[in-house]
Amino acid sequence: MINAIAEAPTRDGLIERRHPDPFTFVIFGAAGDLAHRKLFPALYNLMFDGWLPAECRILGVARRQYGDAEFREEIRAAVMRYSRRQPDSEVLDRLMANTMYVTADFNDGAQYQALKTILQDPEQGFPQNYLFYLATPPSAYPAIASHLGSHGLARPFDGKHWVRIIVEKPFGHDLDSAVALNGHLHQVFDESQIYRIDHYLGKETVQNILVFRFANGIFEPLWTRQYIDQVQITVAESLGVAGRGSYYDQAGALRDMVQNHMLQLVSLIAMEPPVAFEADAVRDEKVKVLRSIRPFTTRDVADWTVRAQYEGGTVEGEPVPGYLDEPDIASDSRTESYVALRLLIDNWRWAGVPFYLRTGKRLPKRATEIAIQFKTAPHRFFLQTDTPELAPNLLTLKIQPDEGISLRFGAKVPGPAIKVRTVNMEFLYGTSFDGTPPEAYERLLLDAMVGDSTLFTRKDEVEAAWALVSSILRGWWRARGPIPTYDAGTWGPEEADAMIERNGFRWRKP
Ligand code: BG6
């Protein structure tokens, strides 16, 4: 039997009111990599934890020819391979029993009539709340949205049901294409129905940024230009383009990581307290941050951005090829696999505080962290003592993989003289909380199922992020010649070190 709503988990004795109505989850692109790696395991774990209603049906749609049985076996294999938990066969069987598959070409309008017939056939018994998921190549988004609209599937057919659509990244390629895509979606969907996914917002440690800032009294008073010297955000990956060369070579690190994930991190770190923890209140504050970031002039792009490509090298003890030797990469590609830049936020809280961002593939290790460096004490009389170097206080929010928070401060070394050494106070998720945290996609799918869009990006947010990124792209487009390189397995090109050192800072080594 499928878990009943009443059996849903409790947290510290509180029953969370997050139980979806019966609904049908329609996955466009159900034969693809994202569905296998992320969506099926997330659905399995949501079912295992009792979050899914008994009447939750899944309909996979893709071009590939599958029968229902074959598709169900695909789901089983995907869950076995990618689930964070060792799968339980009874739960897995239930998930599969609730699943069907339809072969369809997303661009062929006629096939949406067949889809509609199946969805609305009383014999099939699909719940009439629809959650559509676009896990297809982005080129298919406009066609799917418009065909859903013209077949009357984009709006509830009565006042009692709901229809929502989750749109995967990349959401556009630049500002114009993002605006155009928003336009396509809005022709058929209302903004309140659209859930633009950024999986970073589903990460526990990313959500904890808001809790850390706004559920504690002691940090917020320090969270200003008066006390903070600089902020560094690093998203380092040891992986290369990992079989996604044709997509990545068109995108590059700026579009792939900065426009979405990293600017989301910036907005959570820099936003003002929202009036409530509600979707629009939170997103209103985030969008204000994005709009306050100073756009890049051509000169700023030259001075305060660095892009680079990896050459062959050694990562985690393994020899790896250079970017240009990866499959599906153009031999003369100038696409960046690394980007570093300095942002300035022109508002009262942050005026003059540099935010340094860097992300890259084939760096020495996987590490995402936000490091907030505080100004030094105003009068440093311990310098007269036997203290070689007193590092400034540093608060590091470790997003992954060693999830936690650490605070660096100076402490007296025991002994008869005054000698100061920096030490760390550490909080580690793994030791303070039990169990494996849910995957980002579990959280985000559940949110979309219950109609909570707080952790999804709104139209104005995505466009503000693209406006900023487009100002950088324009500067890069004007610059000719080769781009810098770095050896795989190093922390990036020396140009990035030179950039930050001009401001008297250095990159951290996570
Ligand atoms: C994706 C990018 O959005 O995020 C990938 O397209 C990148 O290139 C990935 O590897 C990183 O996500 P995570 O969760 O592993 O940090």
Residues whose N, C-alpha, C, O or C-beta is under 5 A from the ligand:
A	BS01	BG6	D256
